[in-house]
Amino acid sequence: MLKKTTSLTLALSGLVMLVTSIVLYFSPAGQVGHFCPWSFWHLSRHHWGALHLNSGLLFCLAMIVHVWLNFRLLAAYVKRQKKGRPAIAVSLILTLYVCVGGYFELSPMGEFLDFARSFKMASIQKYGSPPYGTAARYPALHIARYMGWDPQKSREQLSQNSIILAAPDQSLWDLAQKNHTSIGRLLDIMCTHGDKGDLK
């Protein structure tokens, strides 16, 4: 019973990790994903990240139990099966190459990472970059004060750009949704330091 449960848990949690890994690979950059309106299957990037982390923990726990239940068989396989040693060596070398290669961006991991970066940069250009991850939940004028901008001038600049601030405590997220624009563009408009980019 325990062996069957462990094997099934490994398989199912591994499947969840596979799906969440693919979704997170194509999702917006981490700091952007926490405040932009992006979602997939009605789940935000935060929720996908939580699923990935929790399924990973479950997978690791099931793997430890699996190794414990089959330790004698694994040890015997390594000691007695000479034919299995090349397979073990190849798996170790392959794992080491992927891990080290990912750090030094060797091929094909380098191309894989570059491809992912292109999606992350596109999300930053589309949504802008927040001052901090949960900024979208806070009132727009509070964010202006946090950034060192004059809240009154920020409000005037929003009005000049046809952005309607319904209430002083209206959040950035709600302000962007109600005015059909991105939070990045709102922050660009609200900036009172004079040196603004164009985040449309």
C-alpha positions, 0 to 999 in steps of 0.5 A: 500500500505504502509503495503504491501510494508513494509511486503514484504520488511521485508520478502525480506531483511530477506531472503537476511540476511539469505543467507548472514549469511550462506555465512559469516558463512562459509567464511574465517576469517575477516582479511583474507577474505579482502586479500585472493582470496576467493569468492562465486558467484563471490562476495568477503567476503567484498561484502558479508559483505556489502550485510549483513550490508545493508540488515540488515539496511533495515530490521531494518528500515522496522521493525520499520515502521511495528511496527509503523503501527501495534502498536495499534494491538500489544498493544491490543494483549499484553493487552487483550490476556491472551493466548498470554502472555506465548508466549511472555514470551517464546520468550523473554526468548529464545531471552535472552538465545541466546544473553547471551548464545552466550556471555558465549558460552552456549550450543548449541551456544558454539558448533555453534561458535566452528564449525565456528571457525574451518572454520576460522582457516582453512582459516588462515592456508590456506591463512596466516594472513595479516599485515592489511586488505587491504595489498594485494592491495599494492606493495610487497616491500612496505609491506616489508618496512611496516613490518620493513623488508629489501625490497632488502633482501625480494626481494632476498628471493622471487627470491631464492624461484622461486617467480618472482617479475615482477615490484617493484610496483607489488601488493601482490595479483598479485604476488601471482596470477602470481606465483600460491601461497598464500599471506601468503606464500609470507609474510613468504618468505619475512620475513627477521627477521629470525624466519619464520613459514611455511604458505603454 
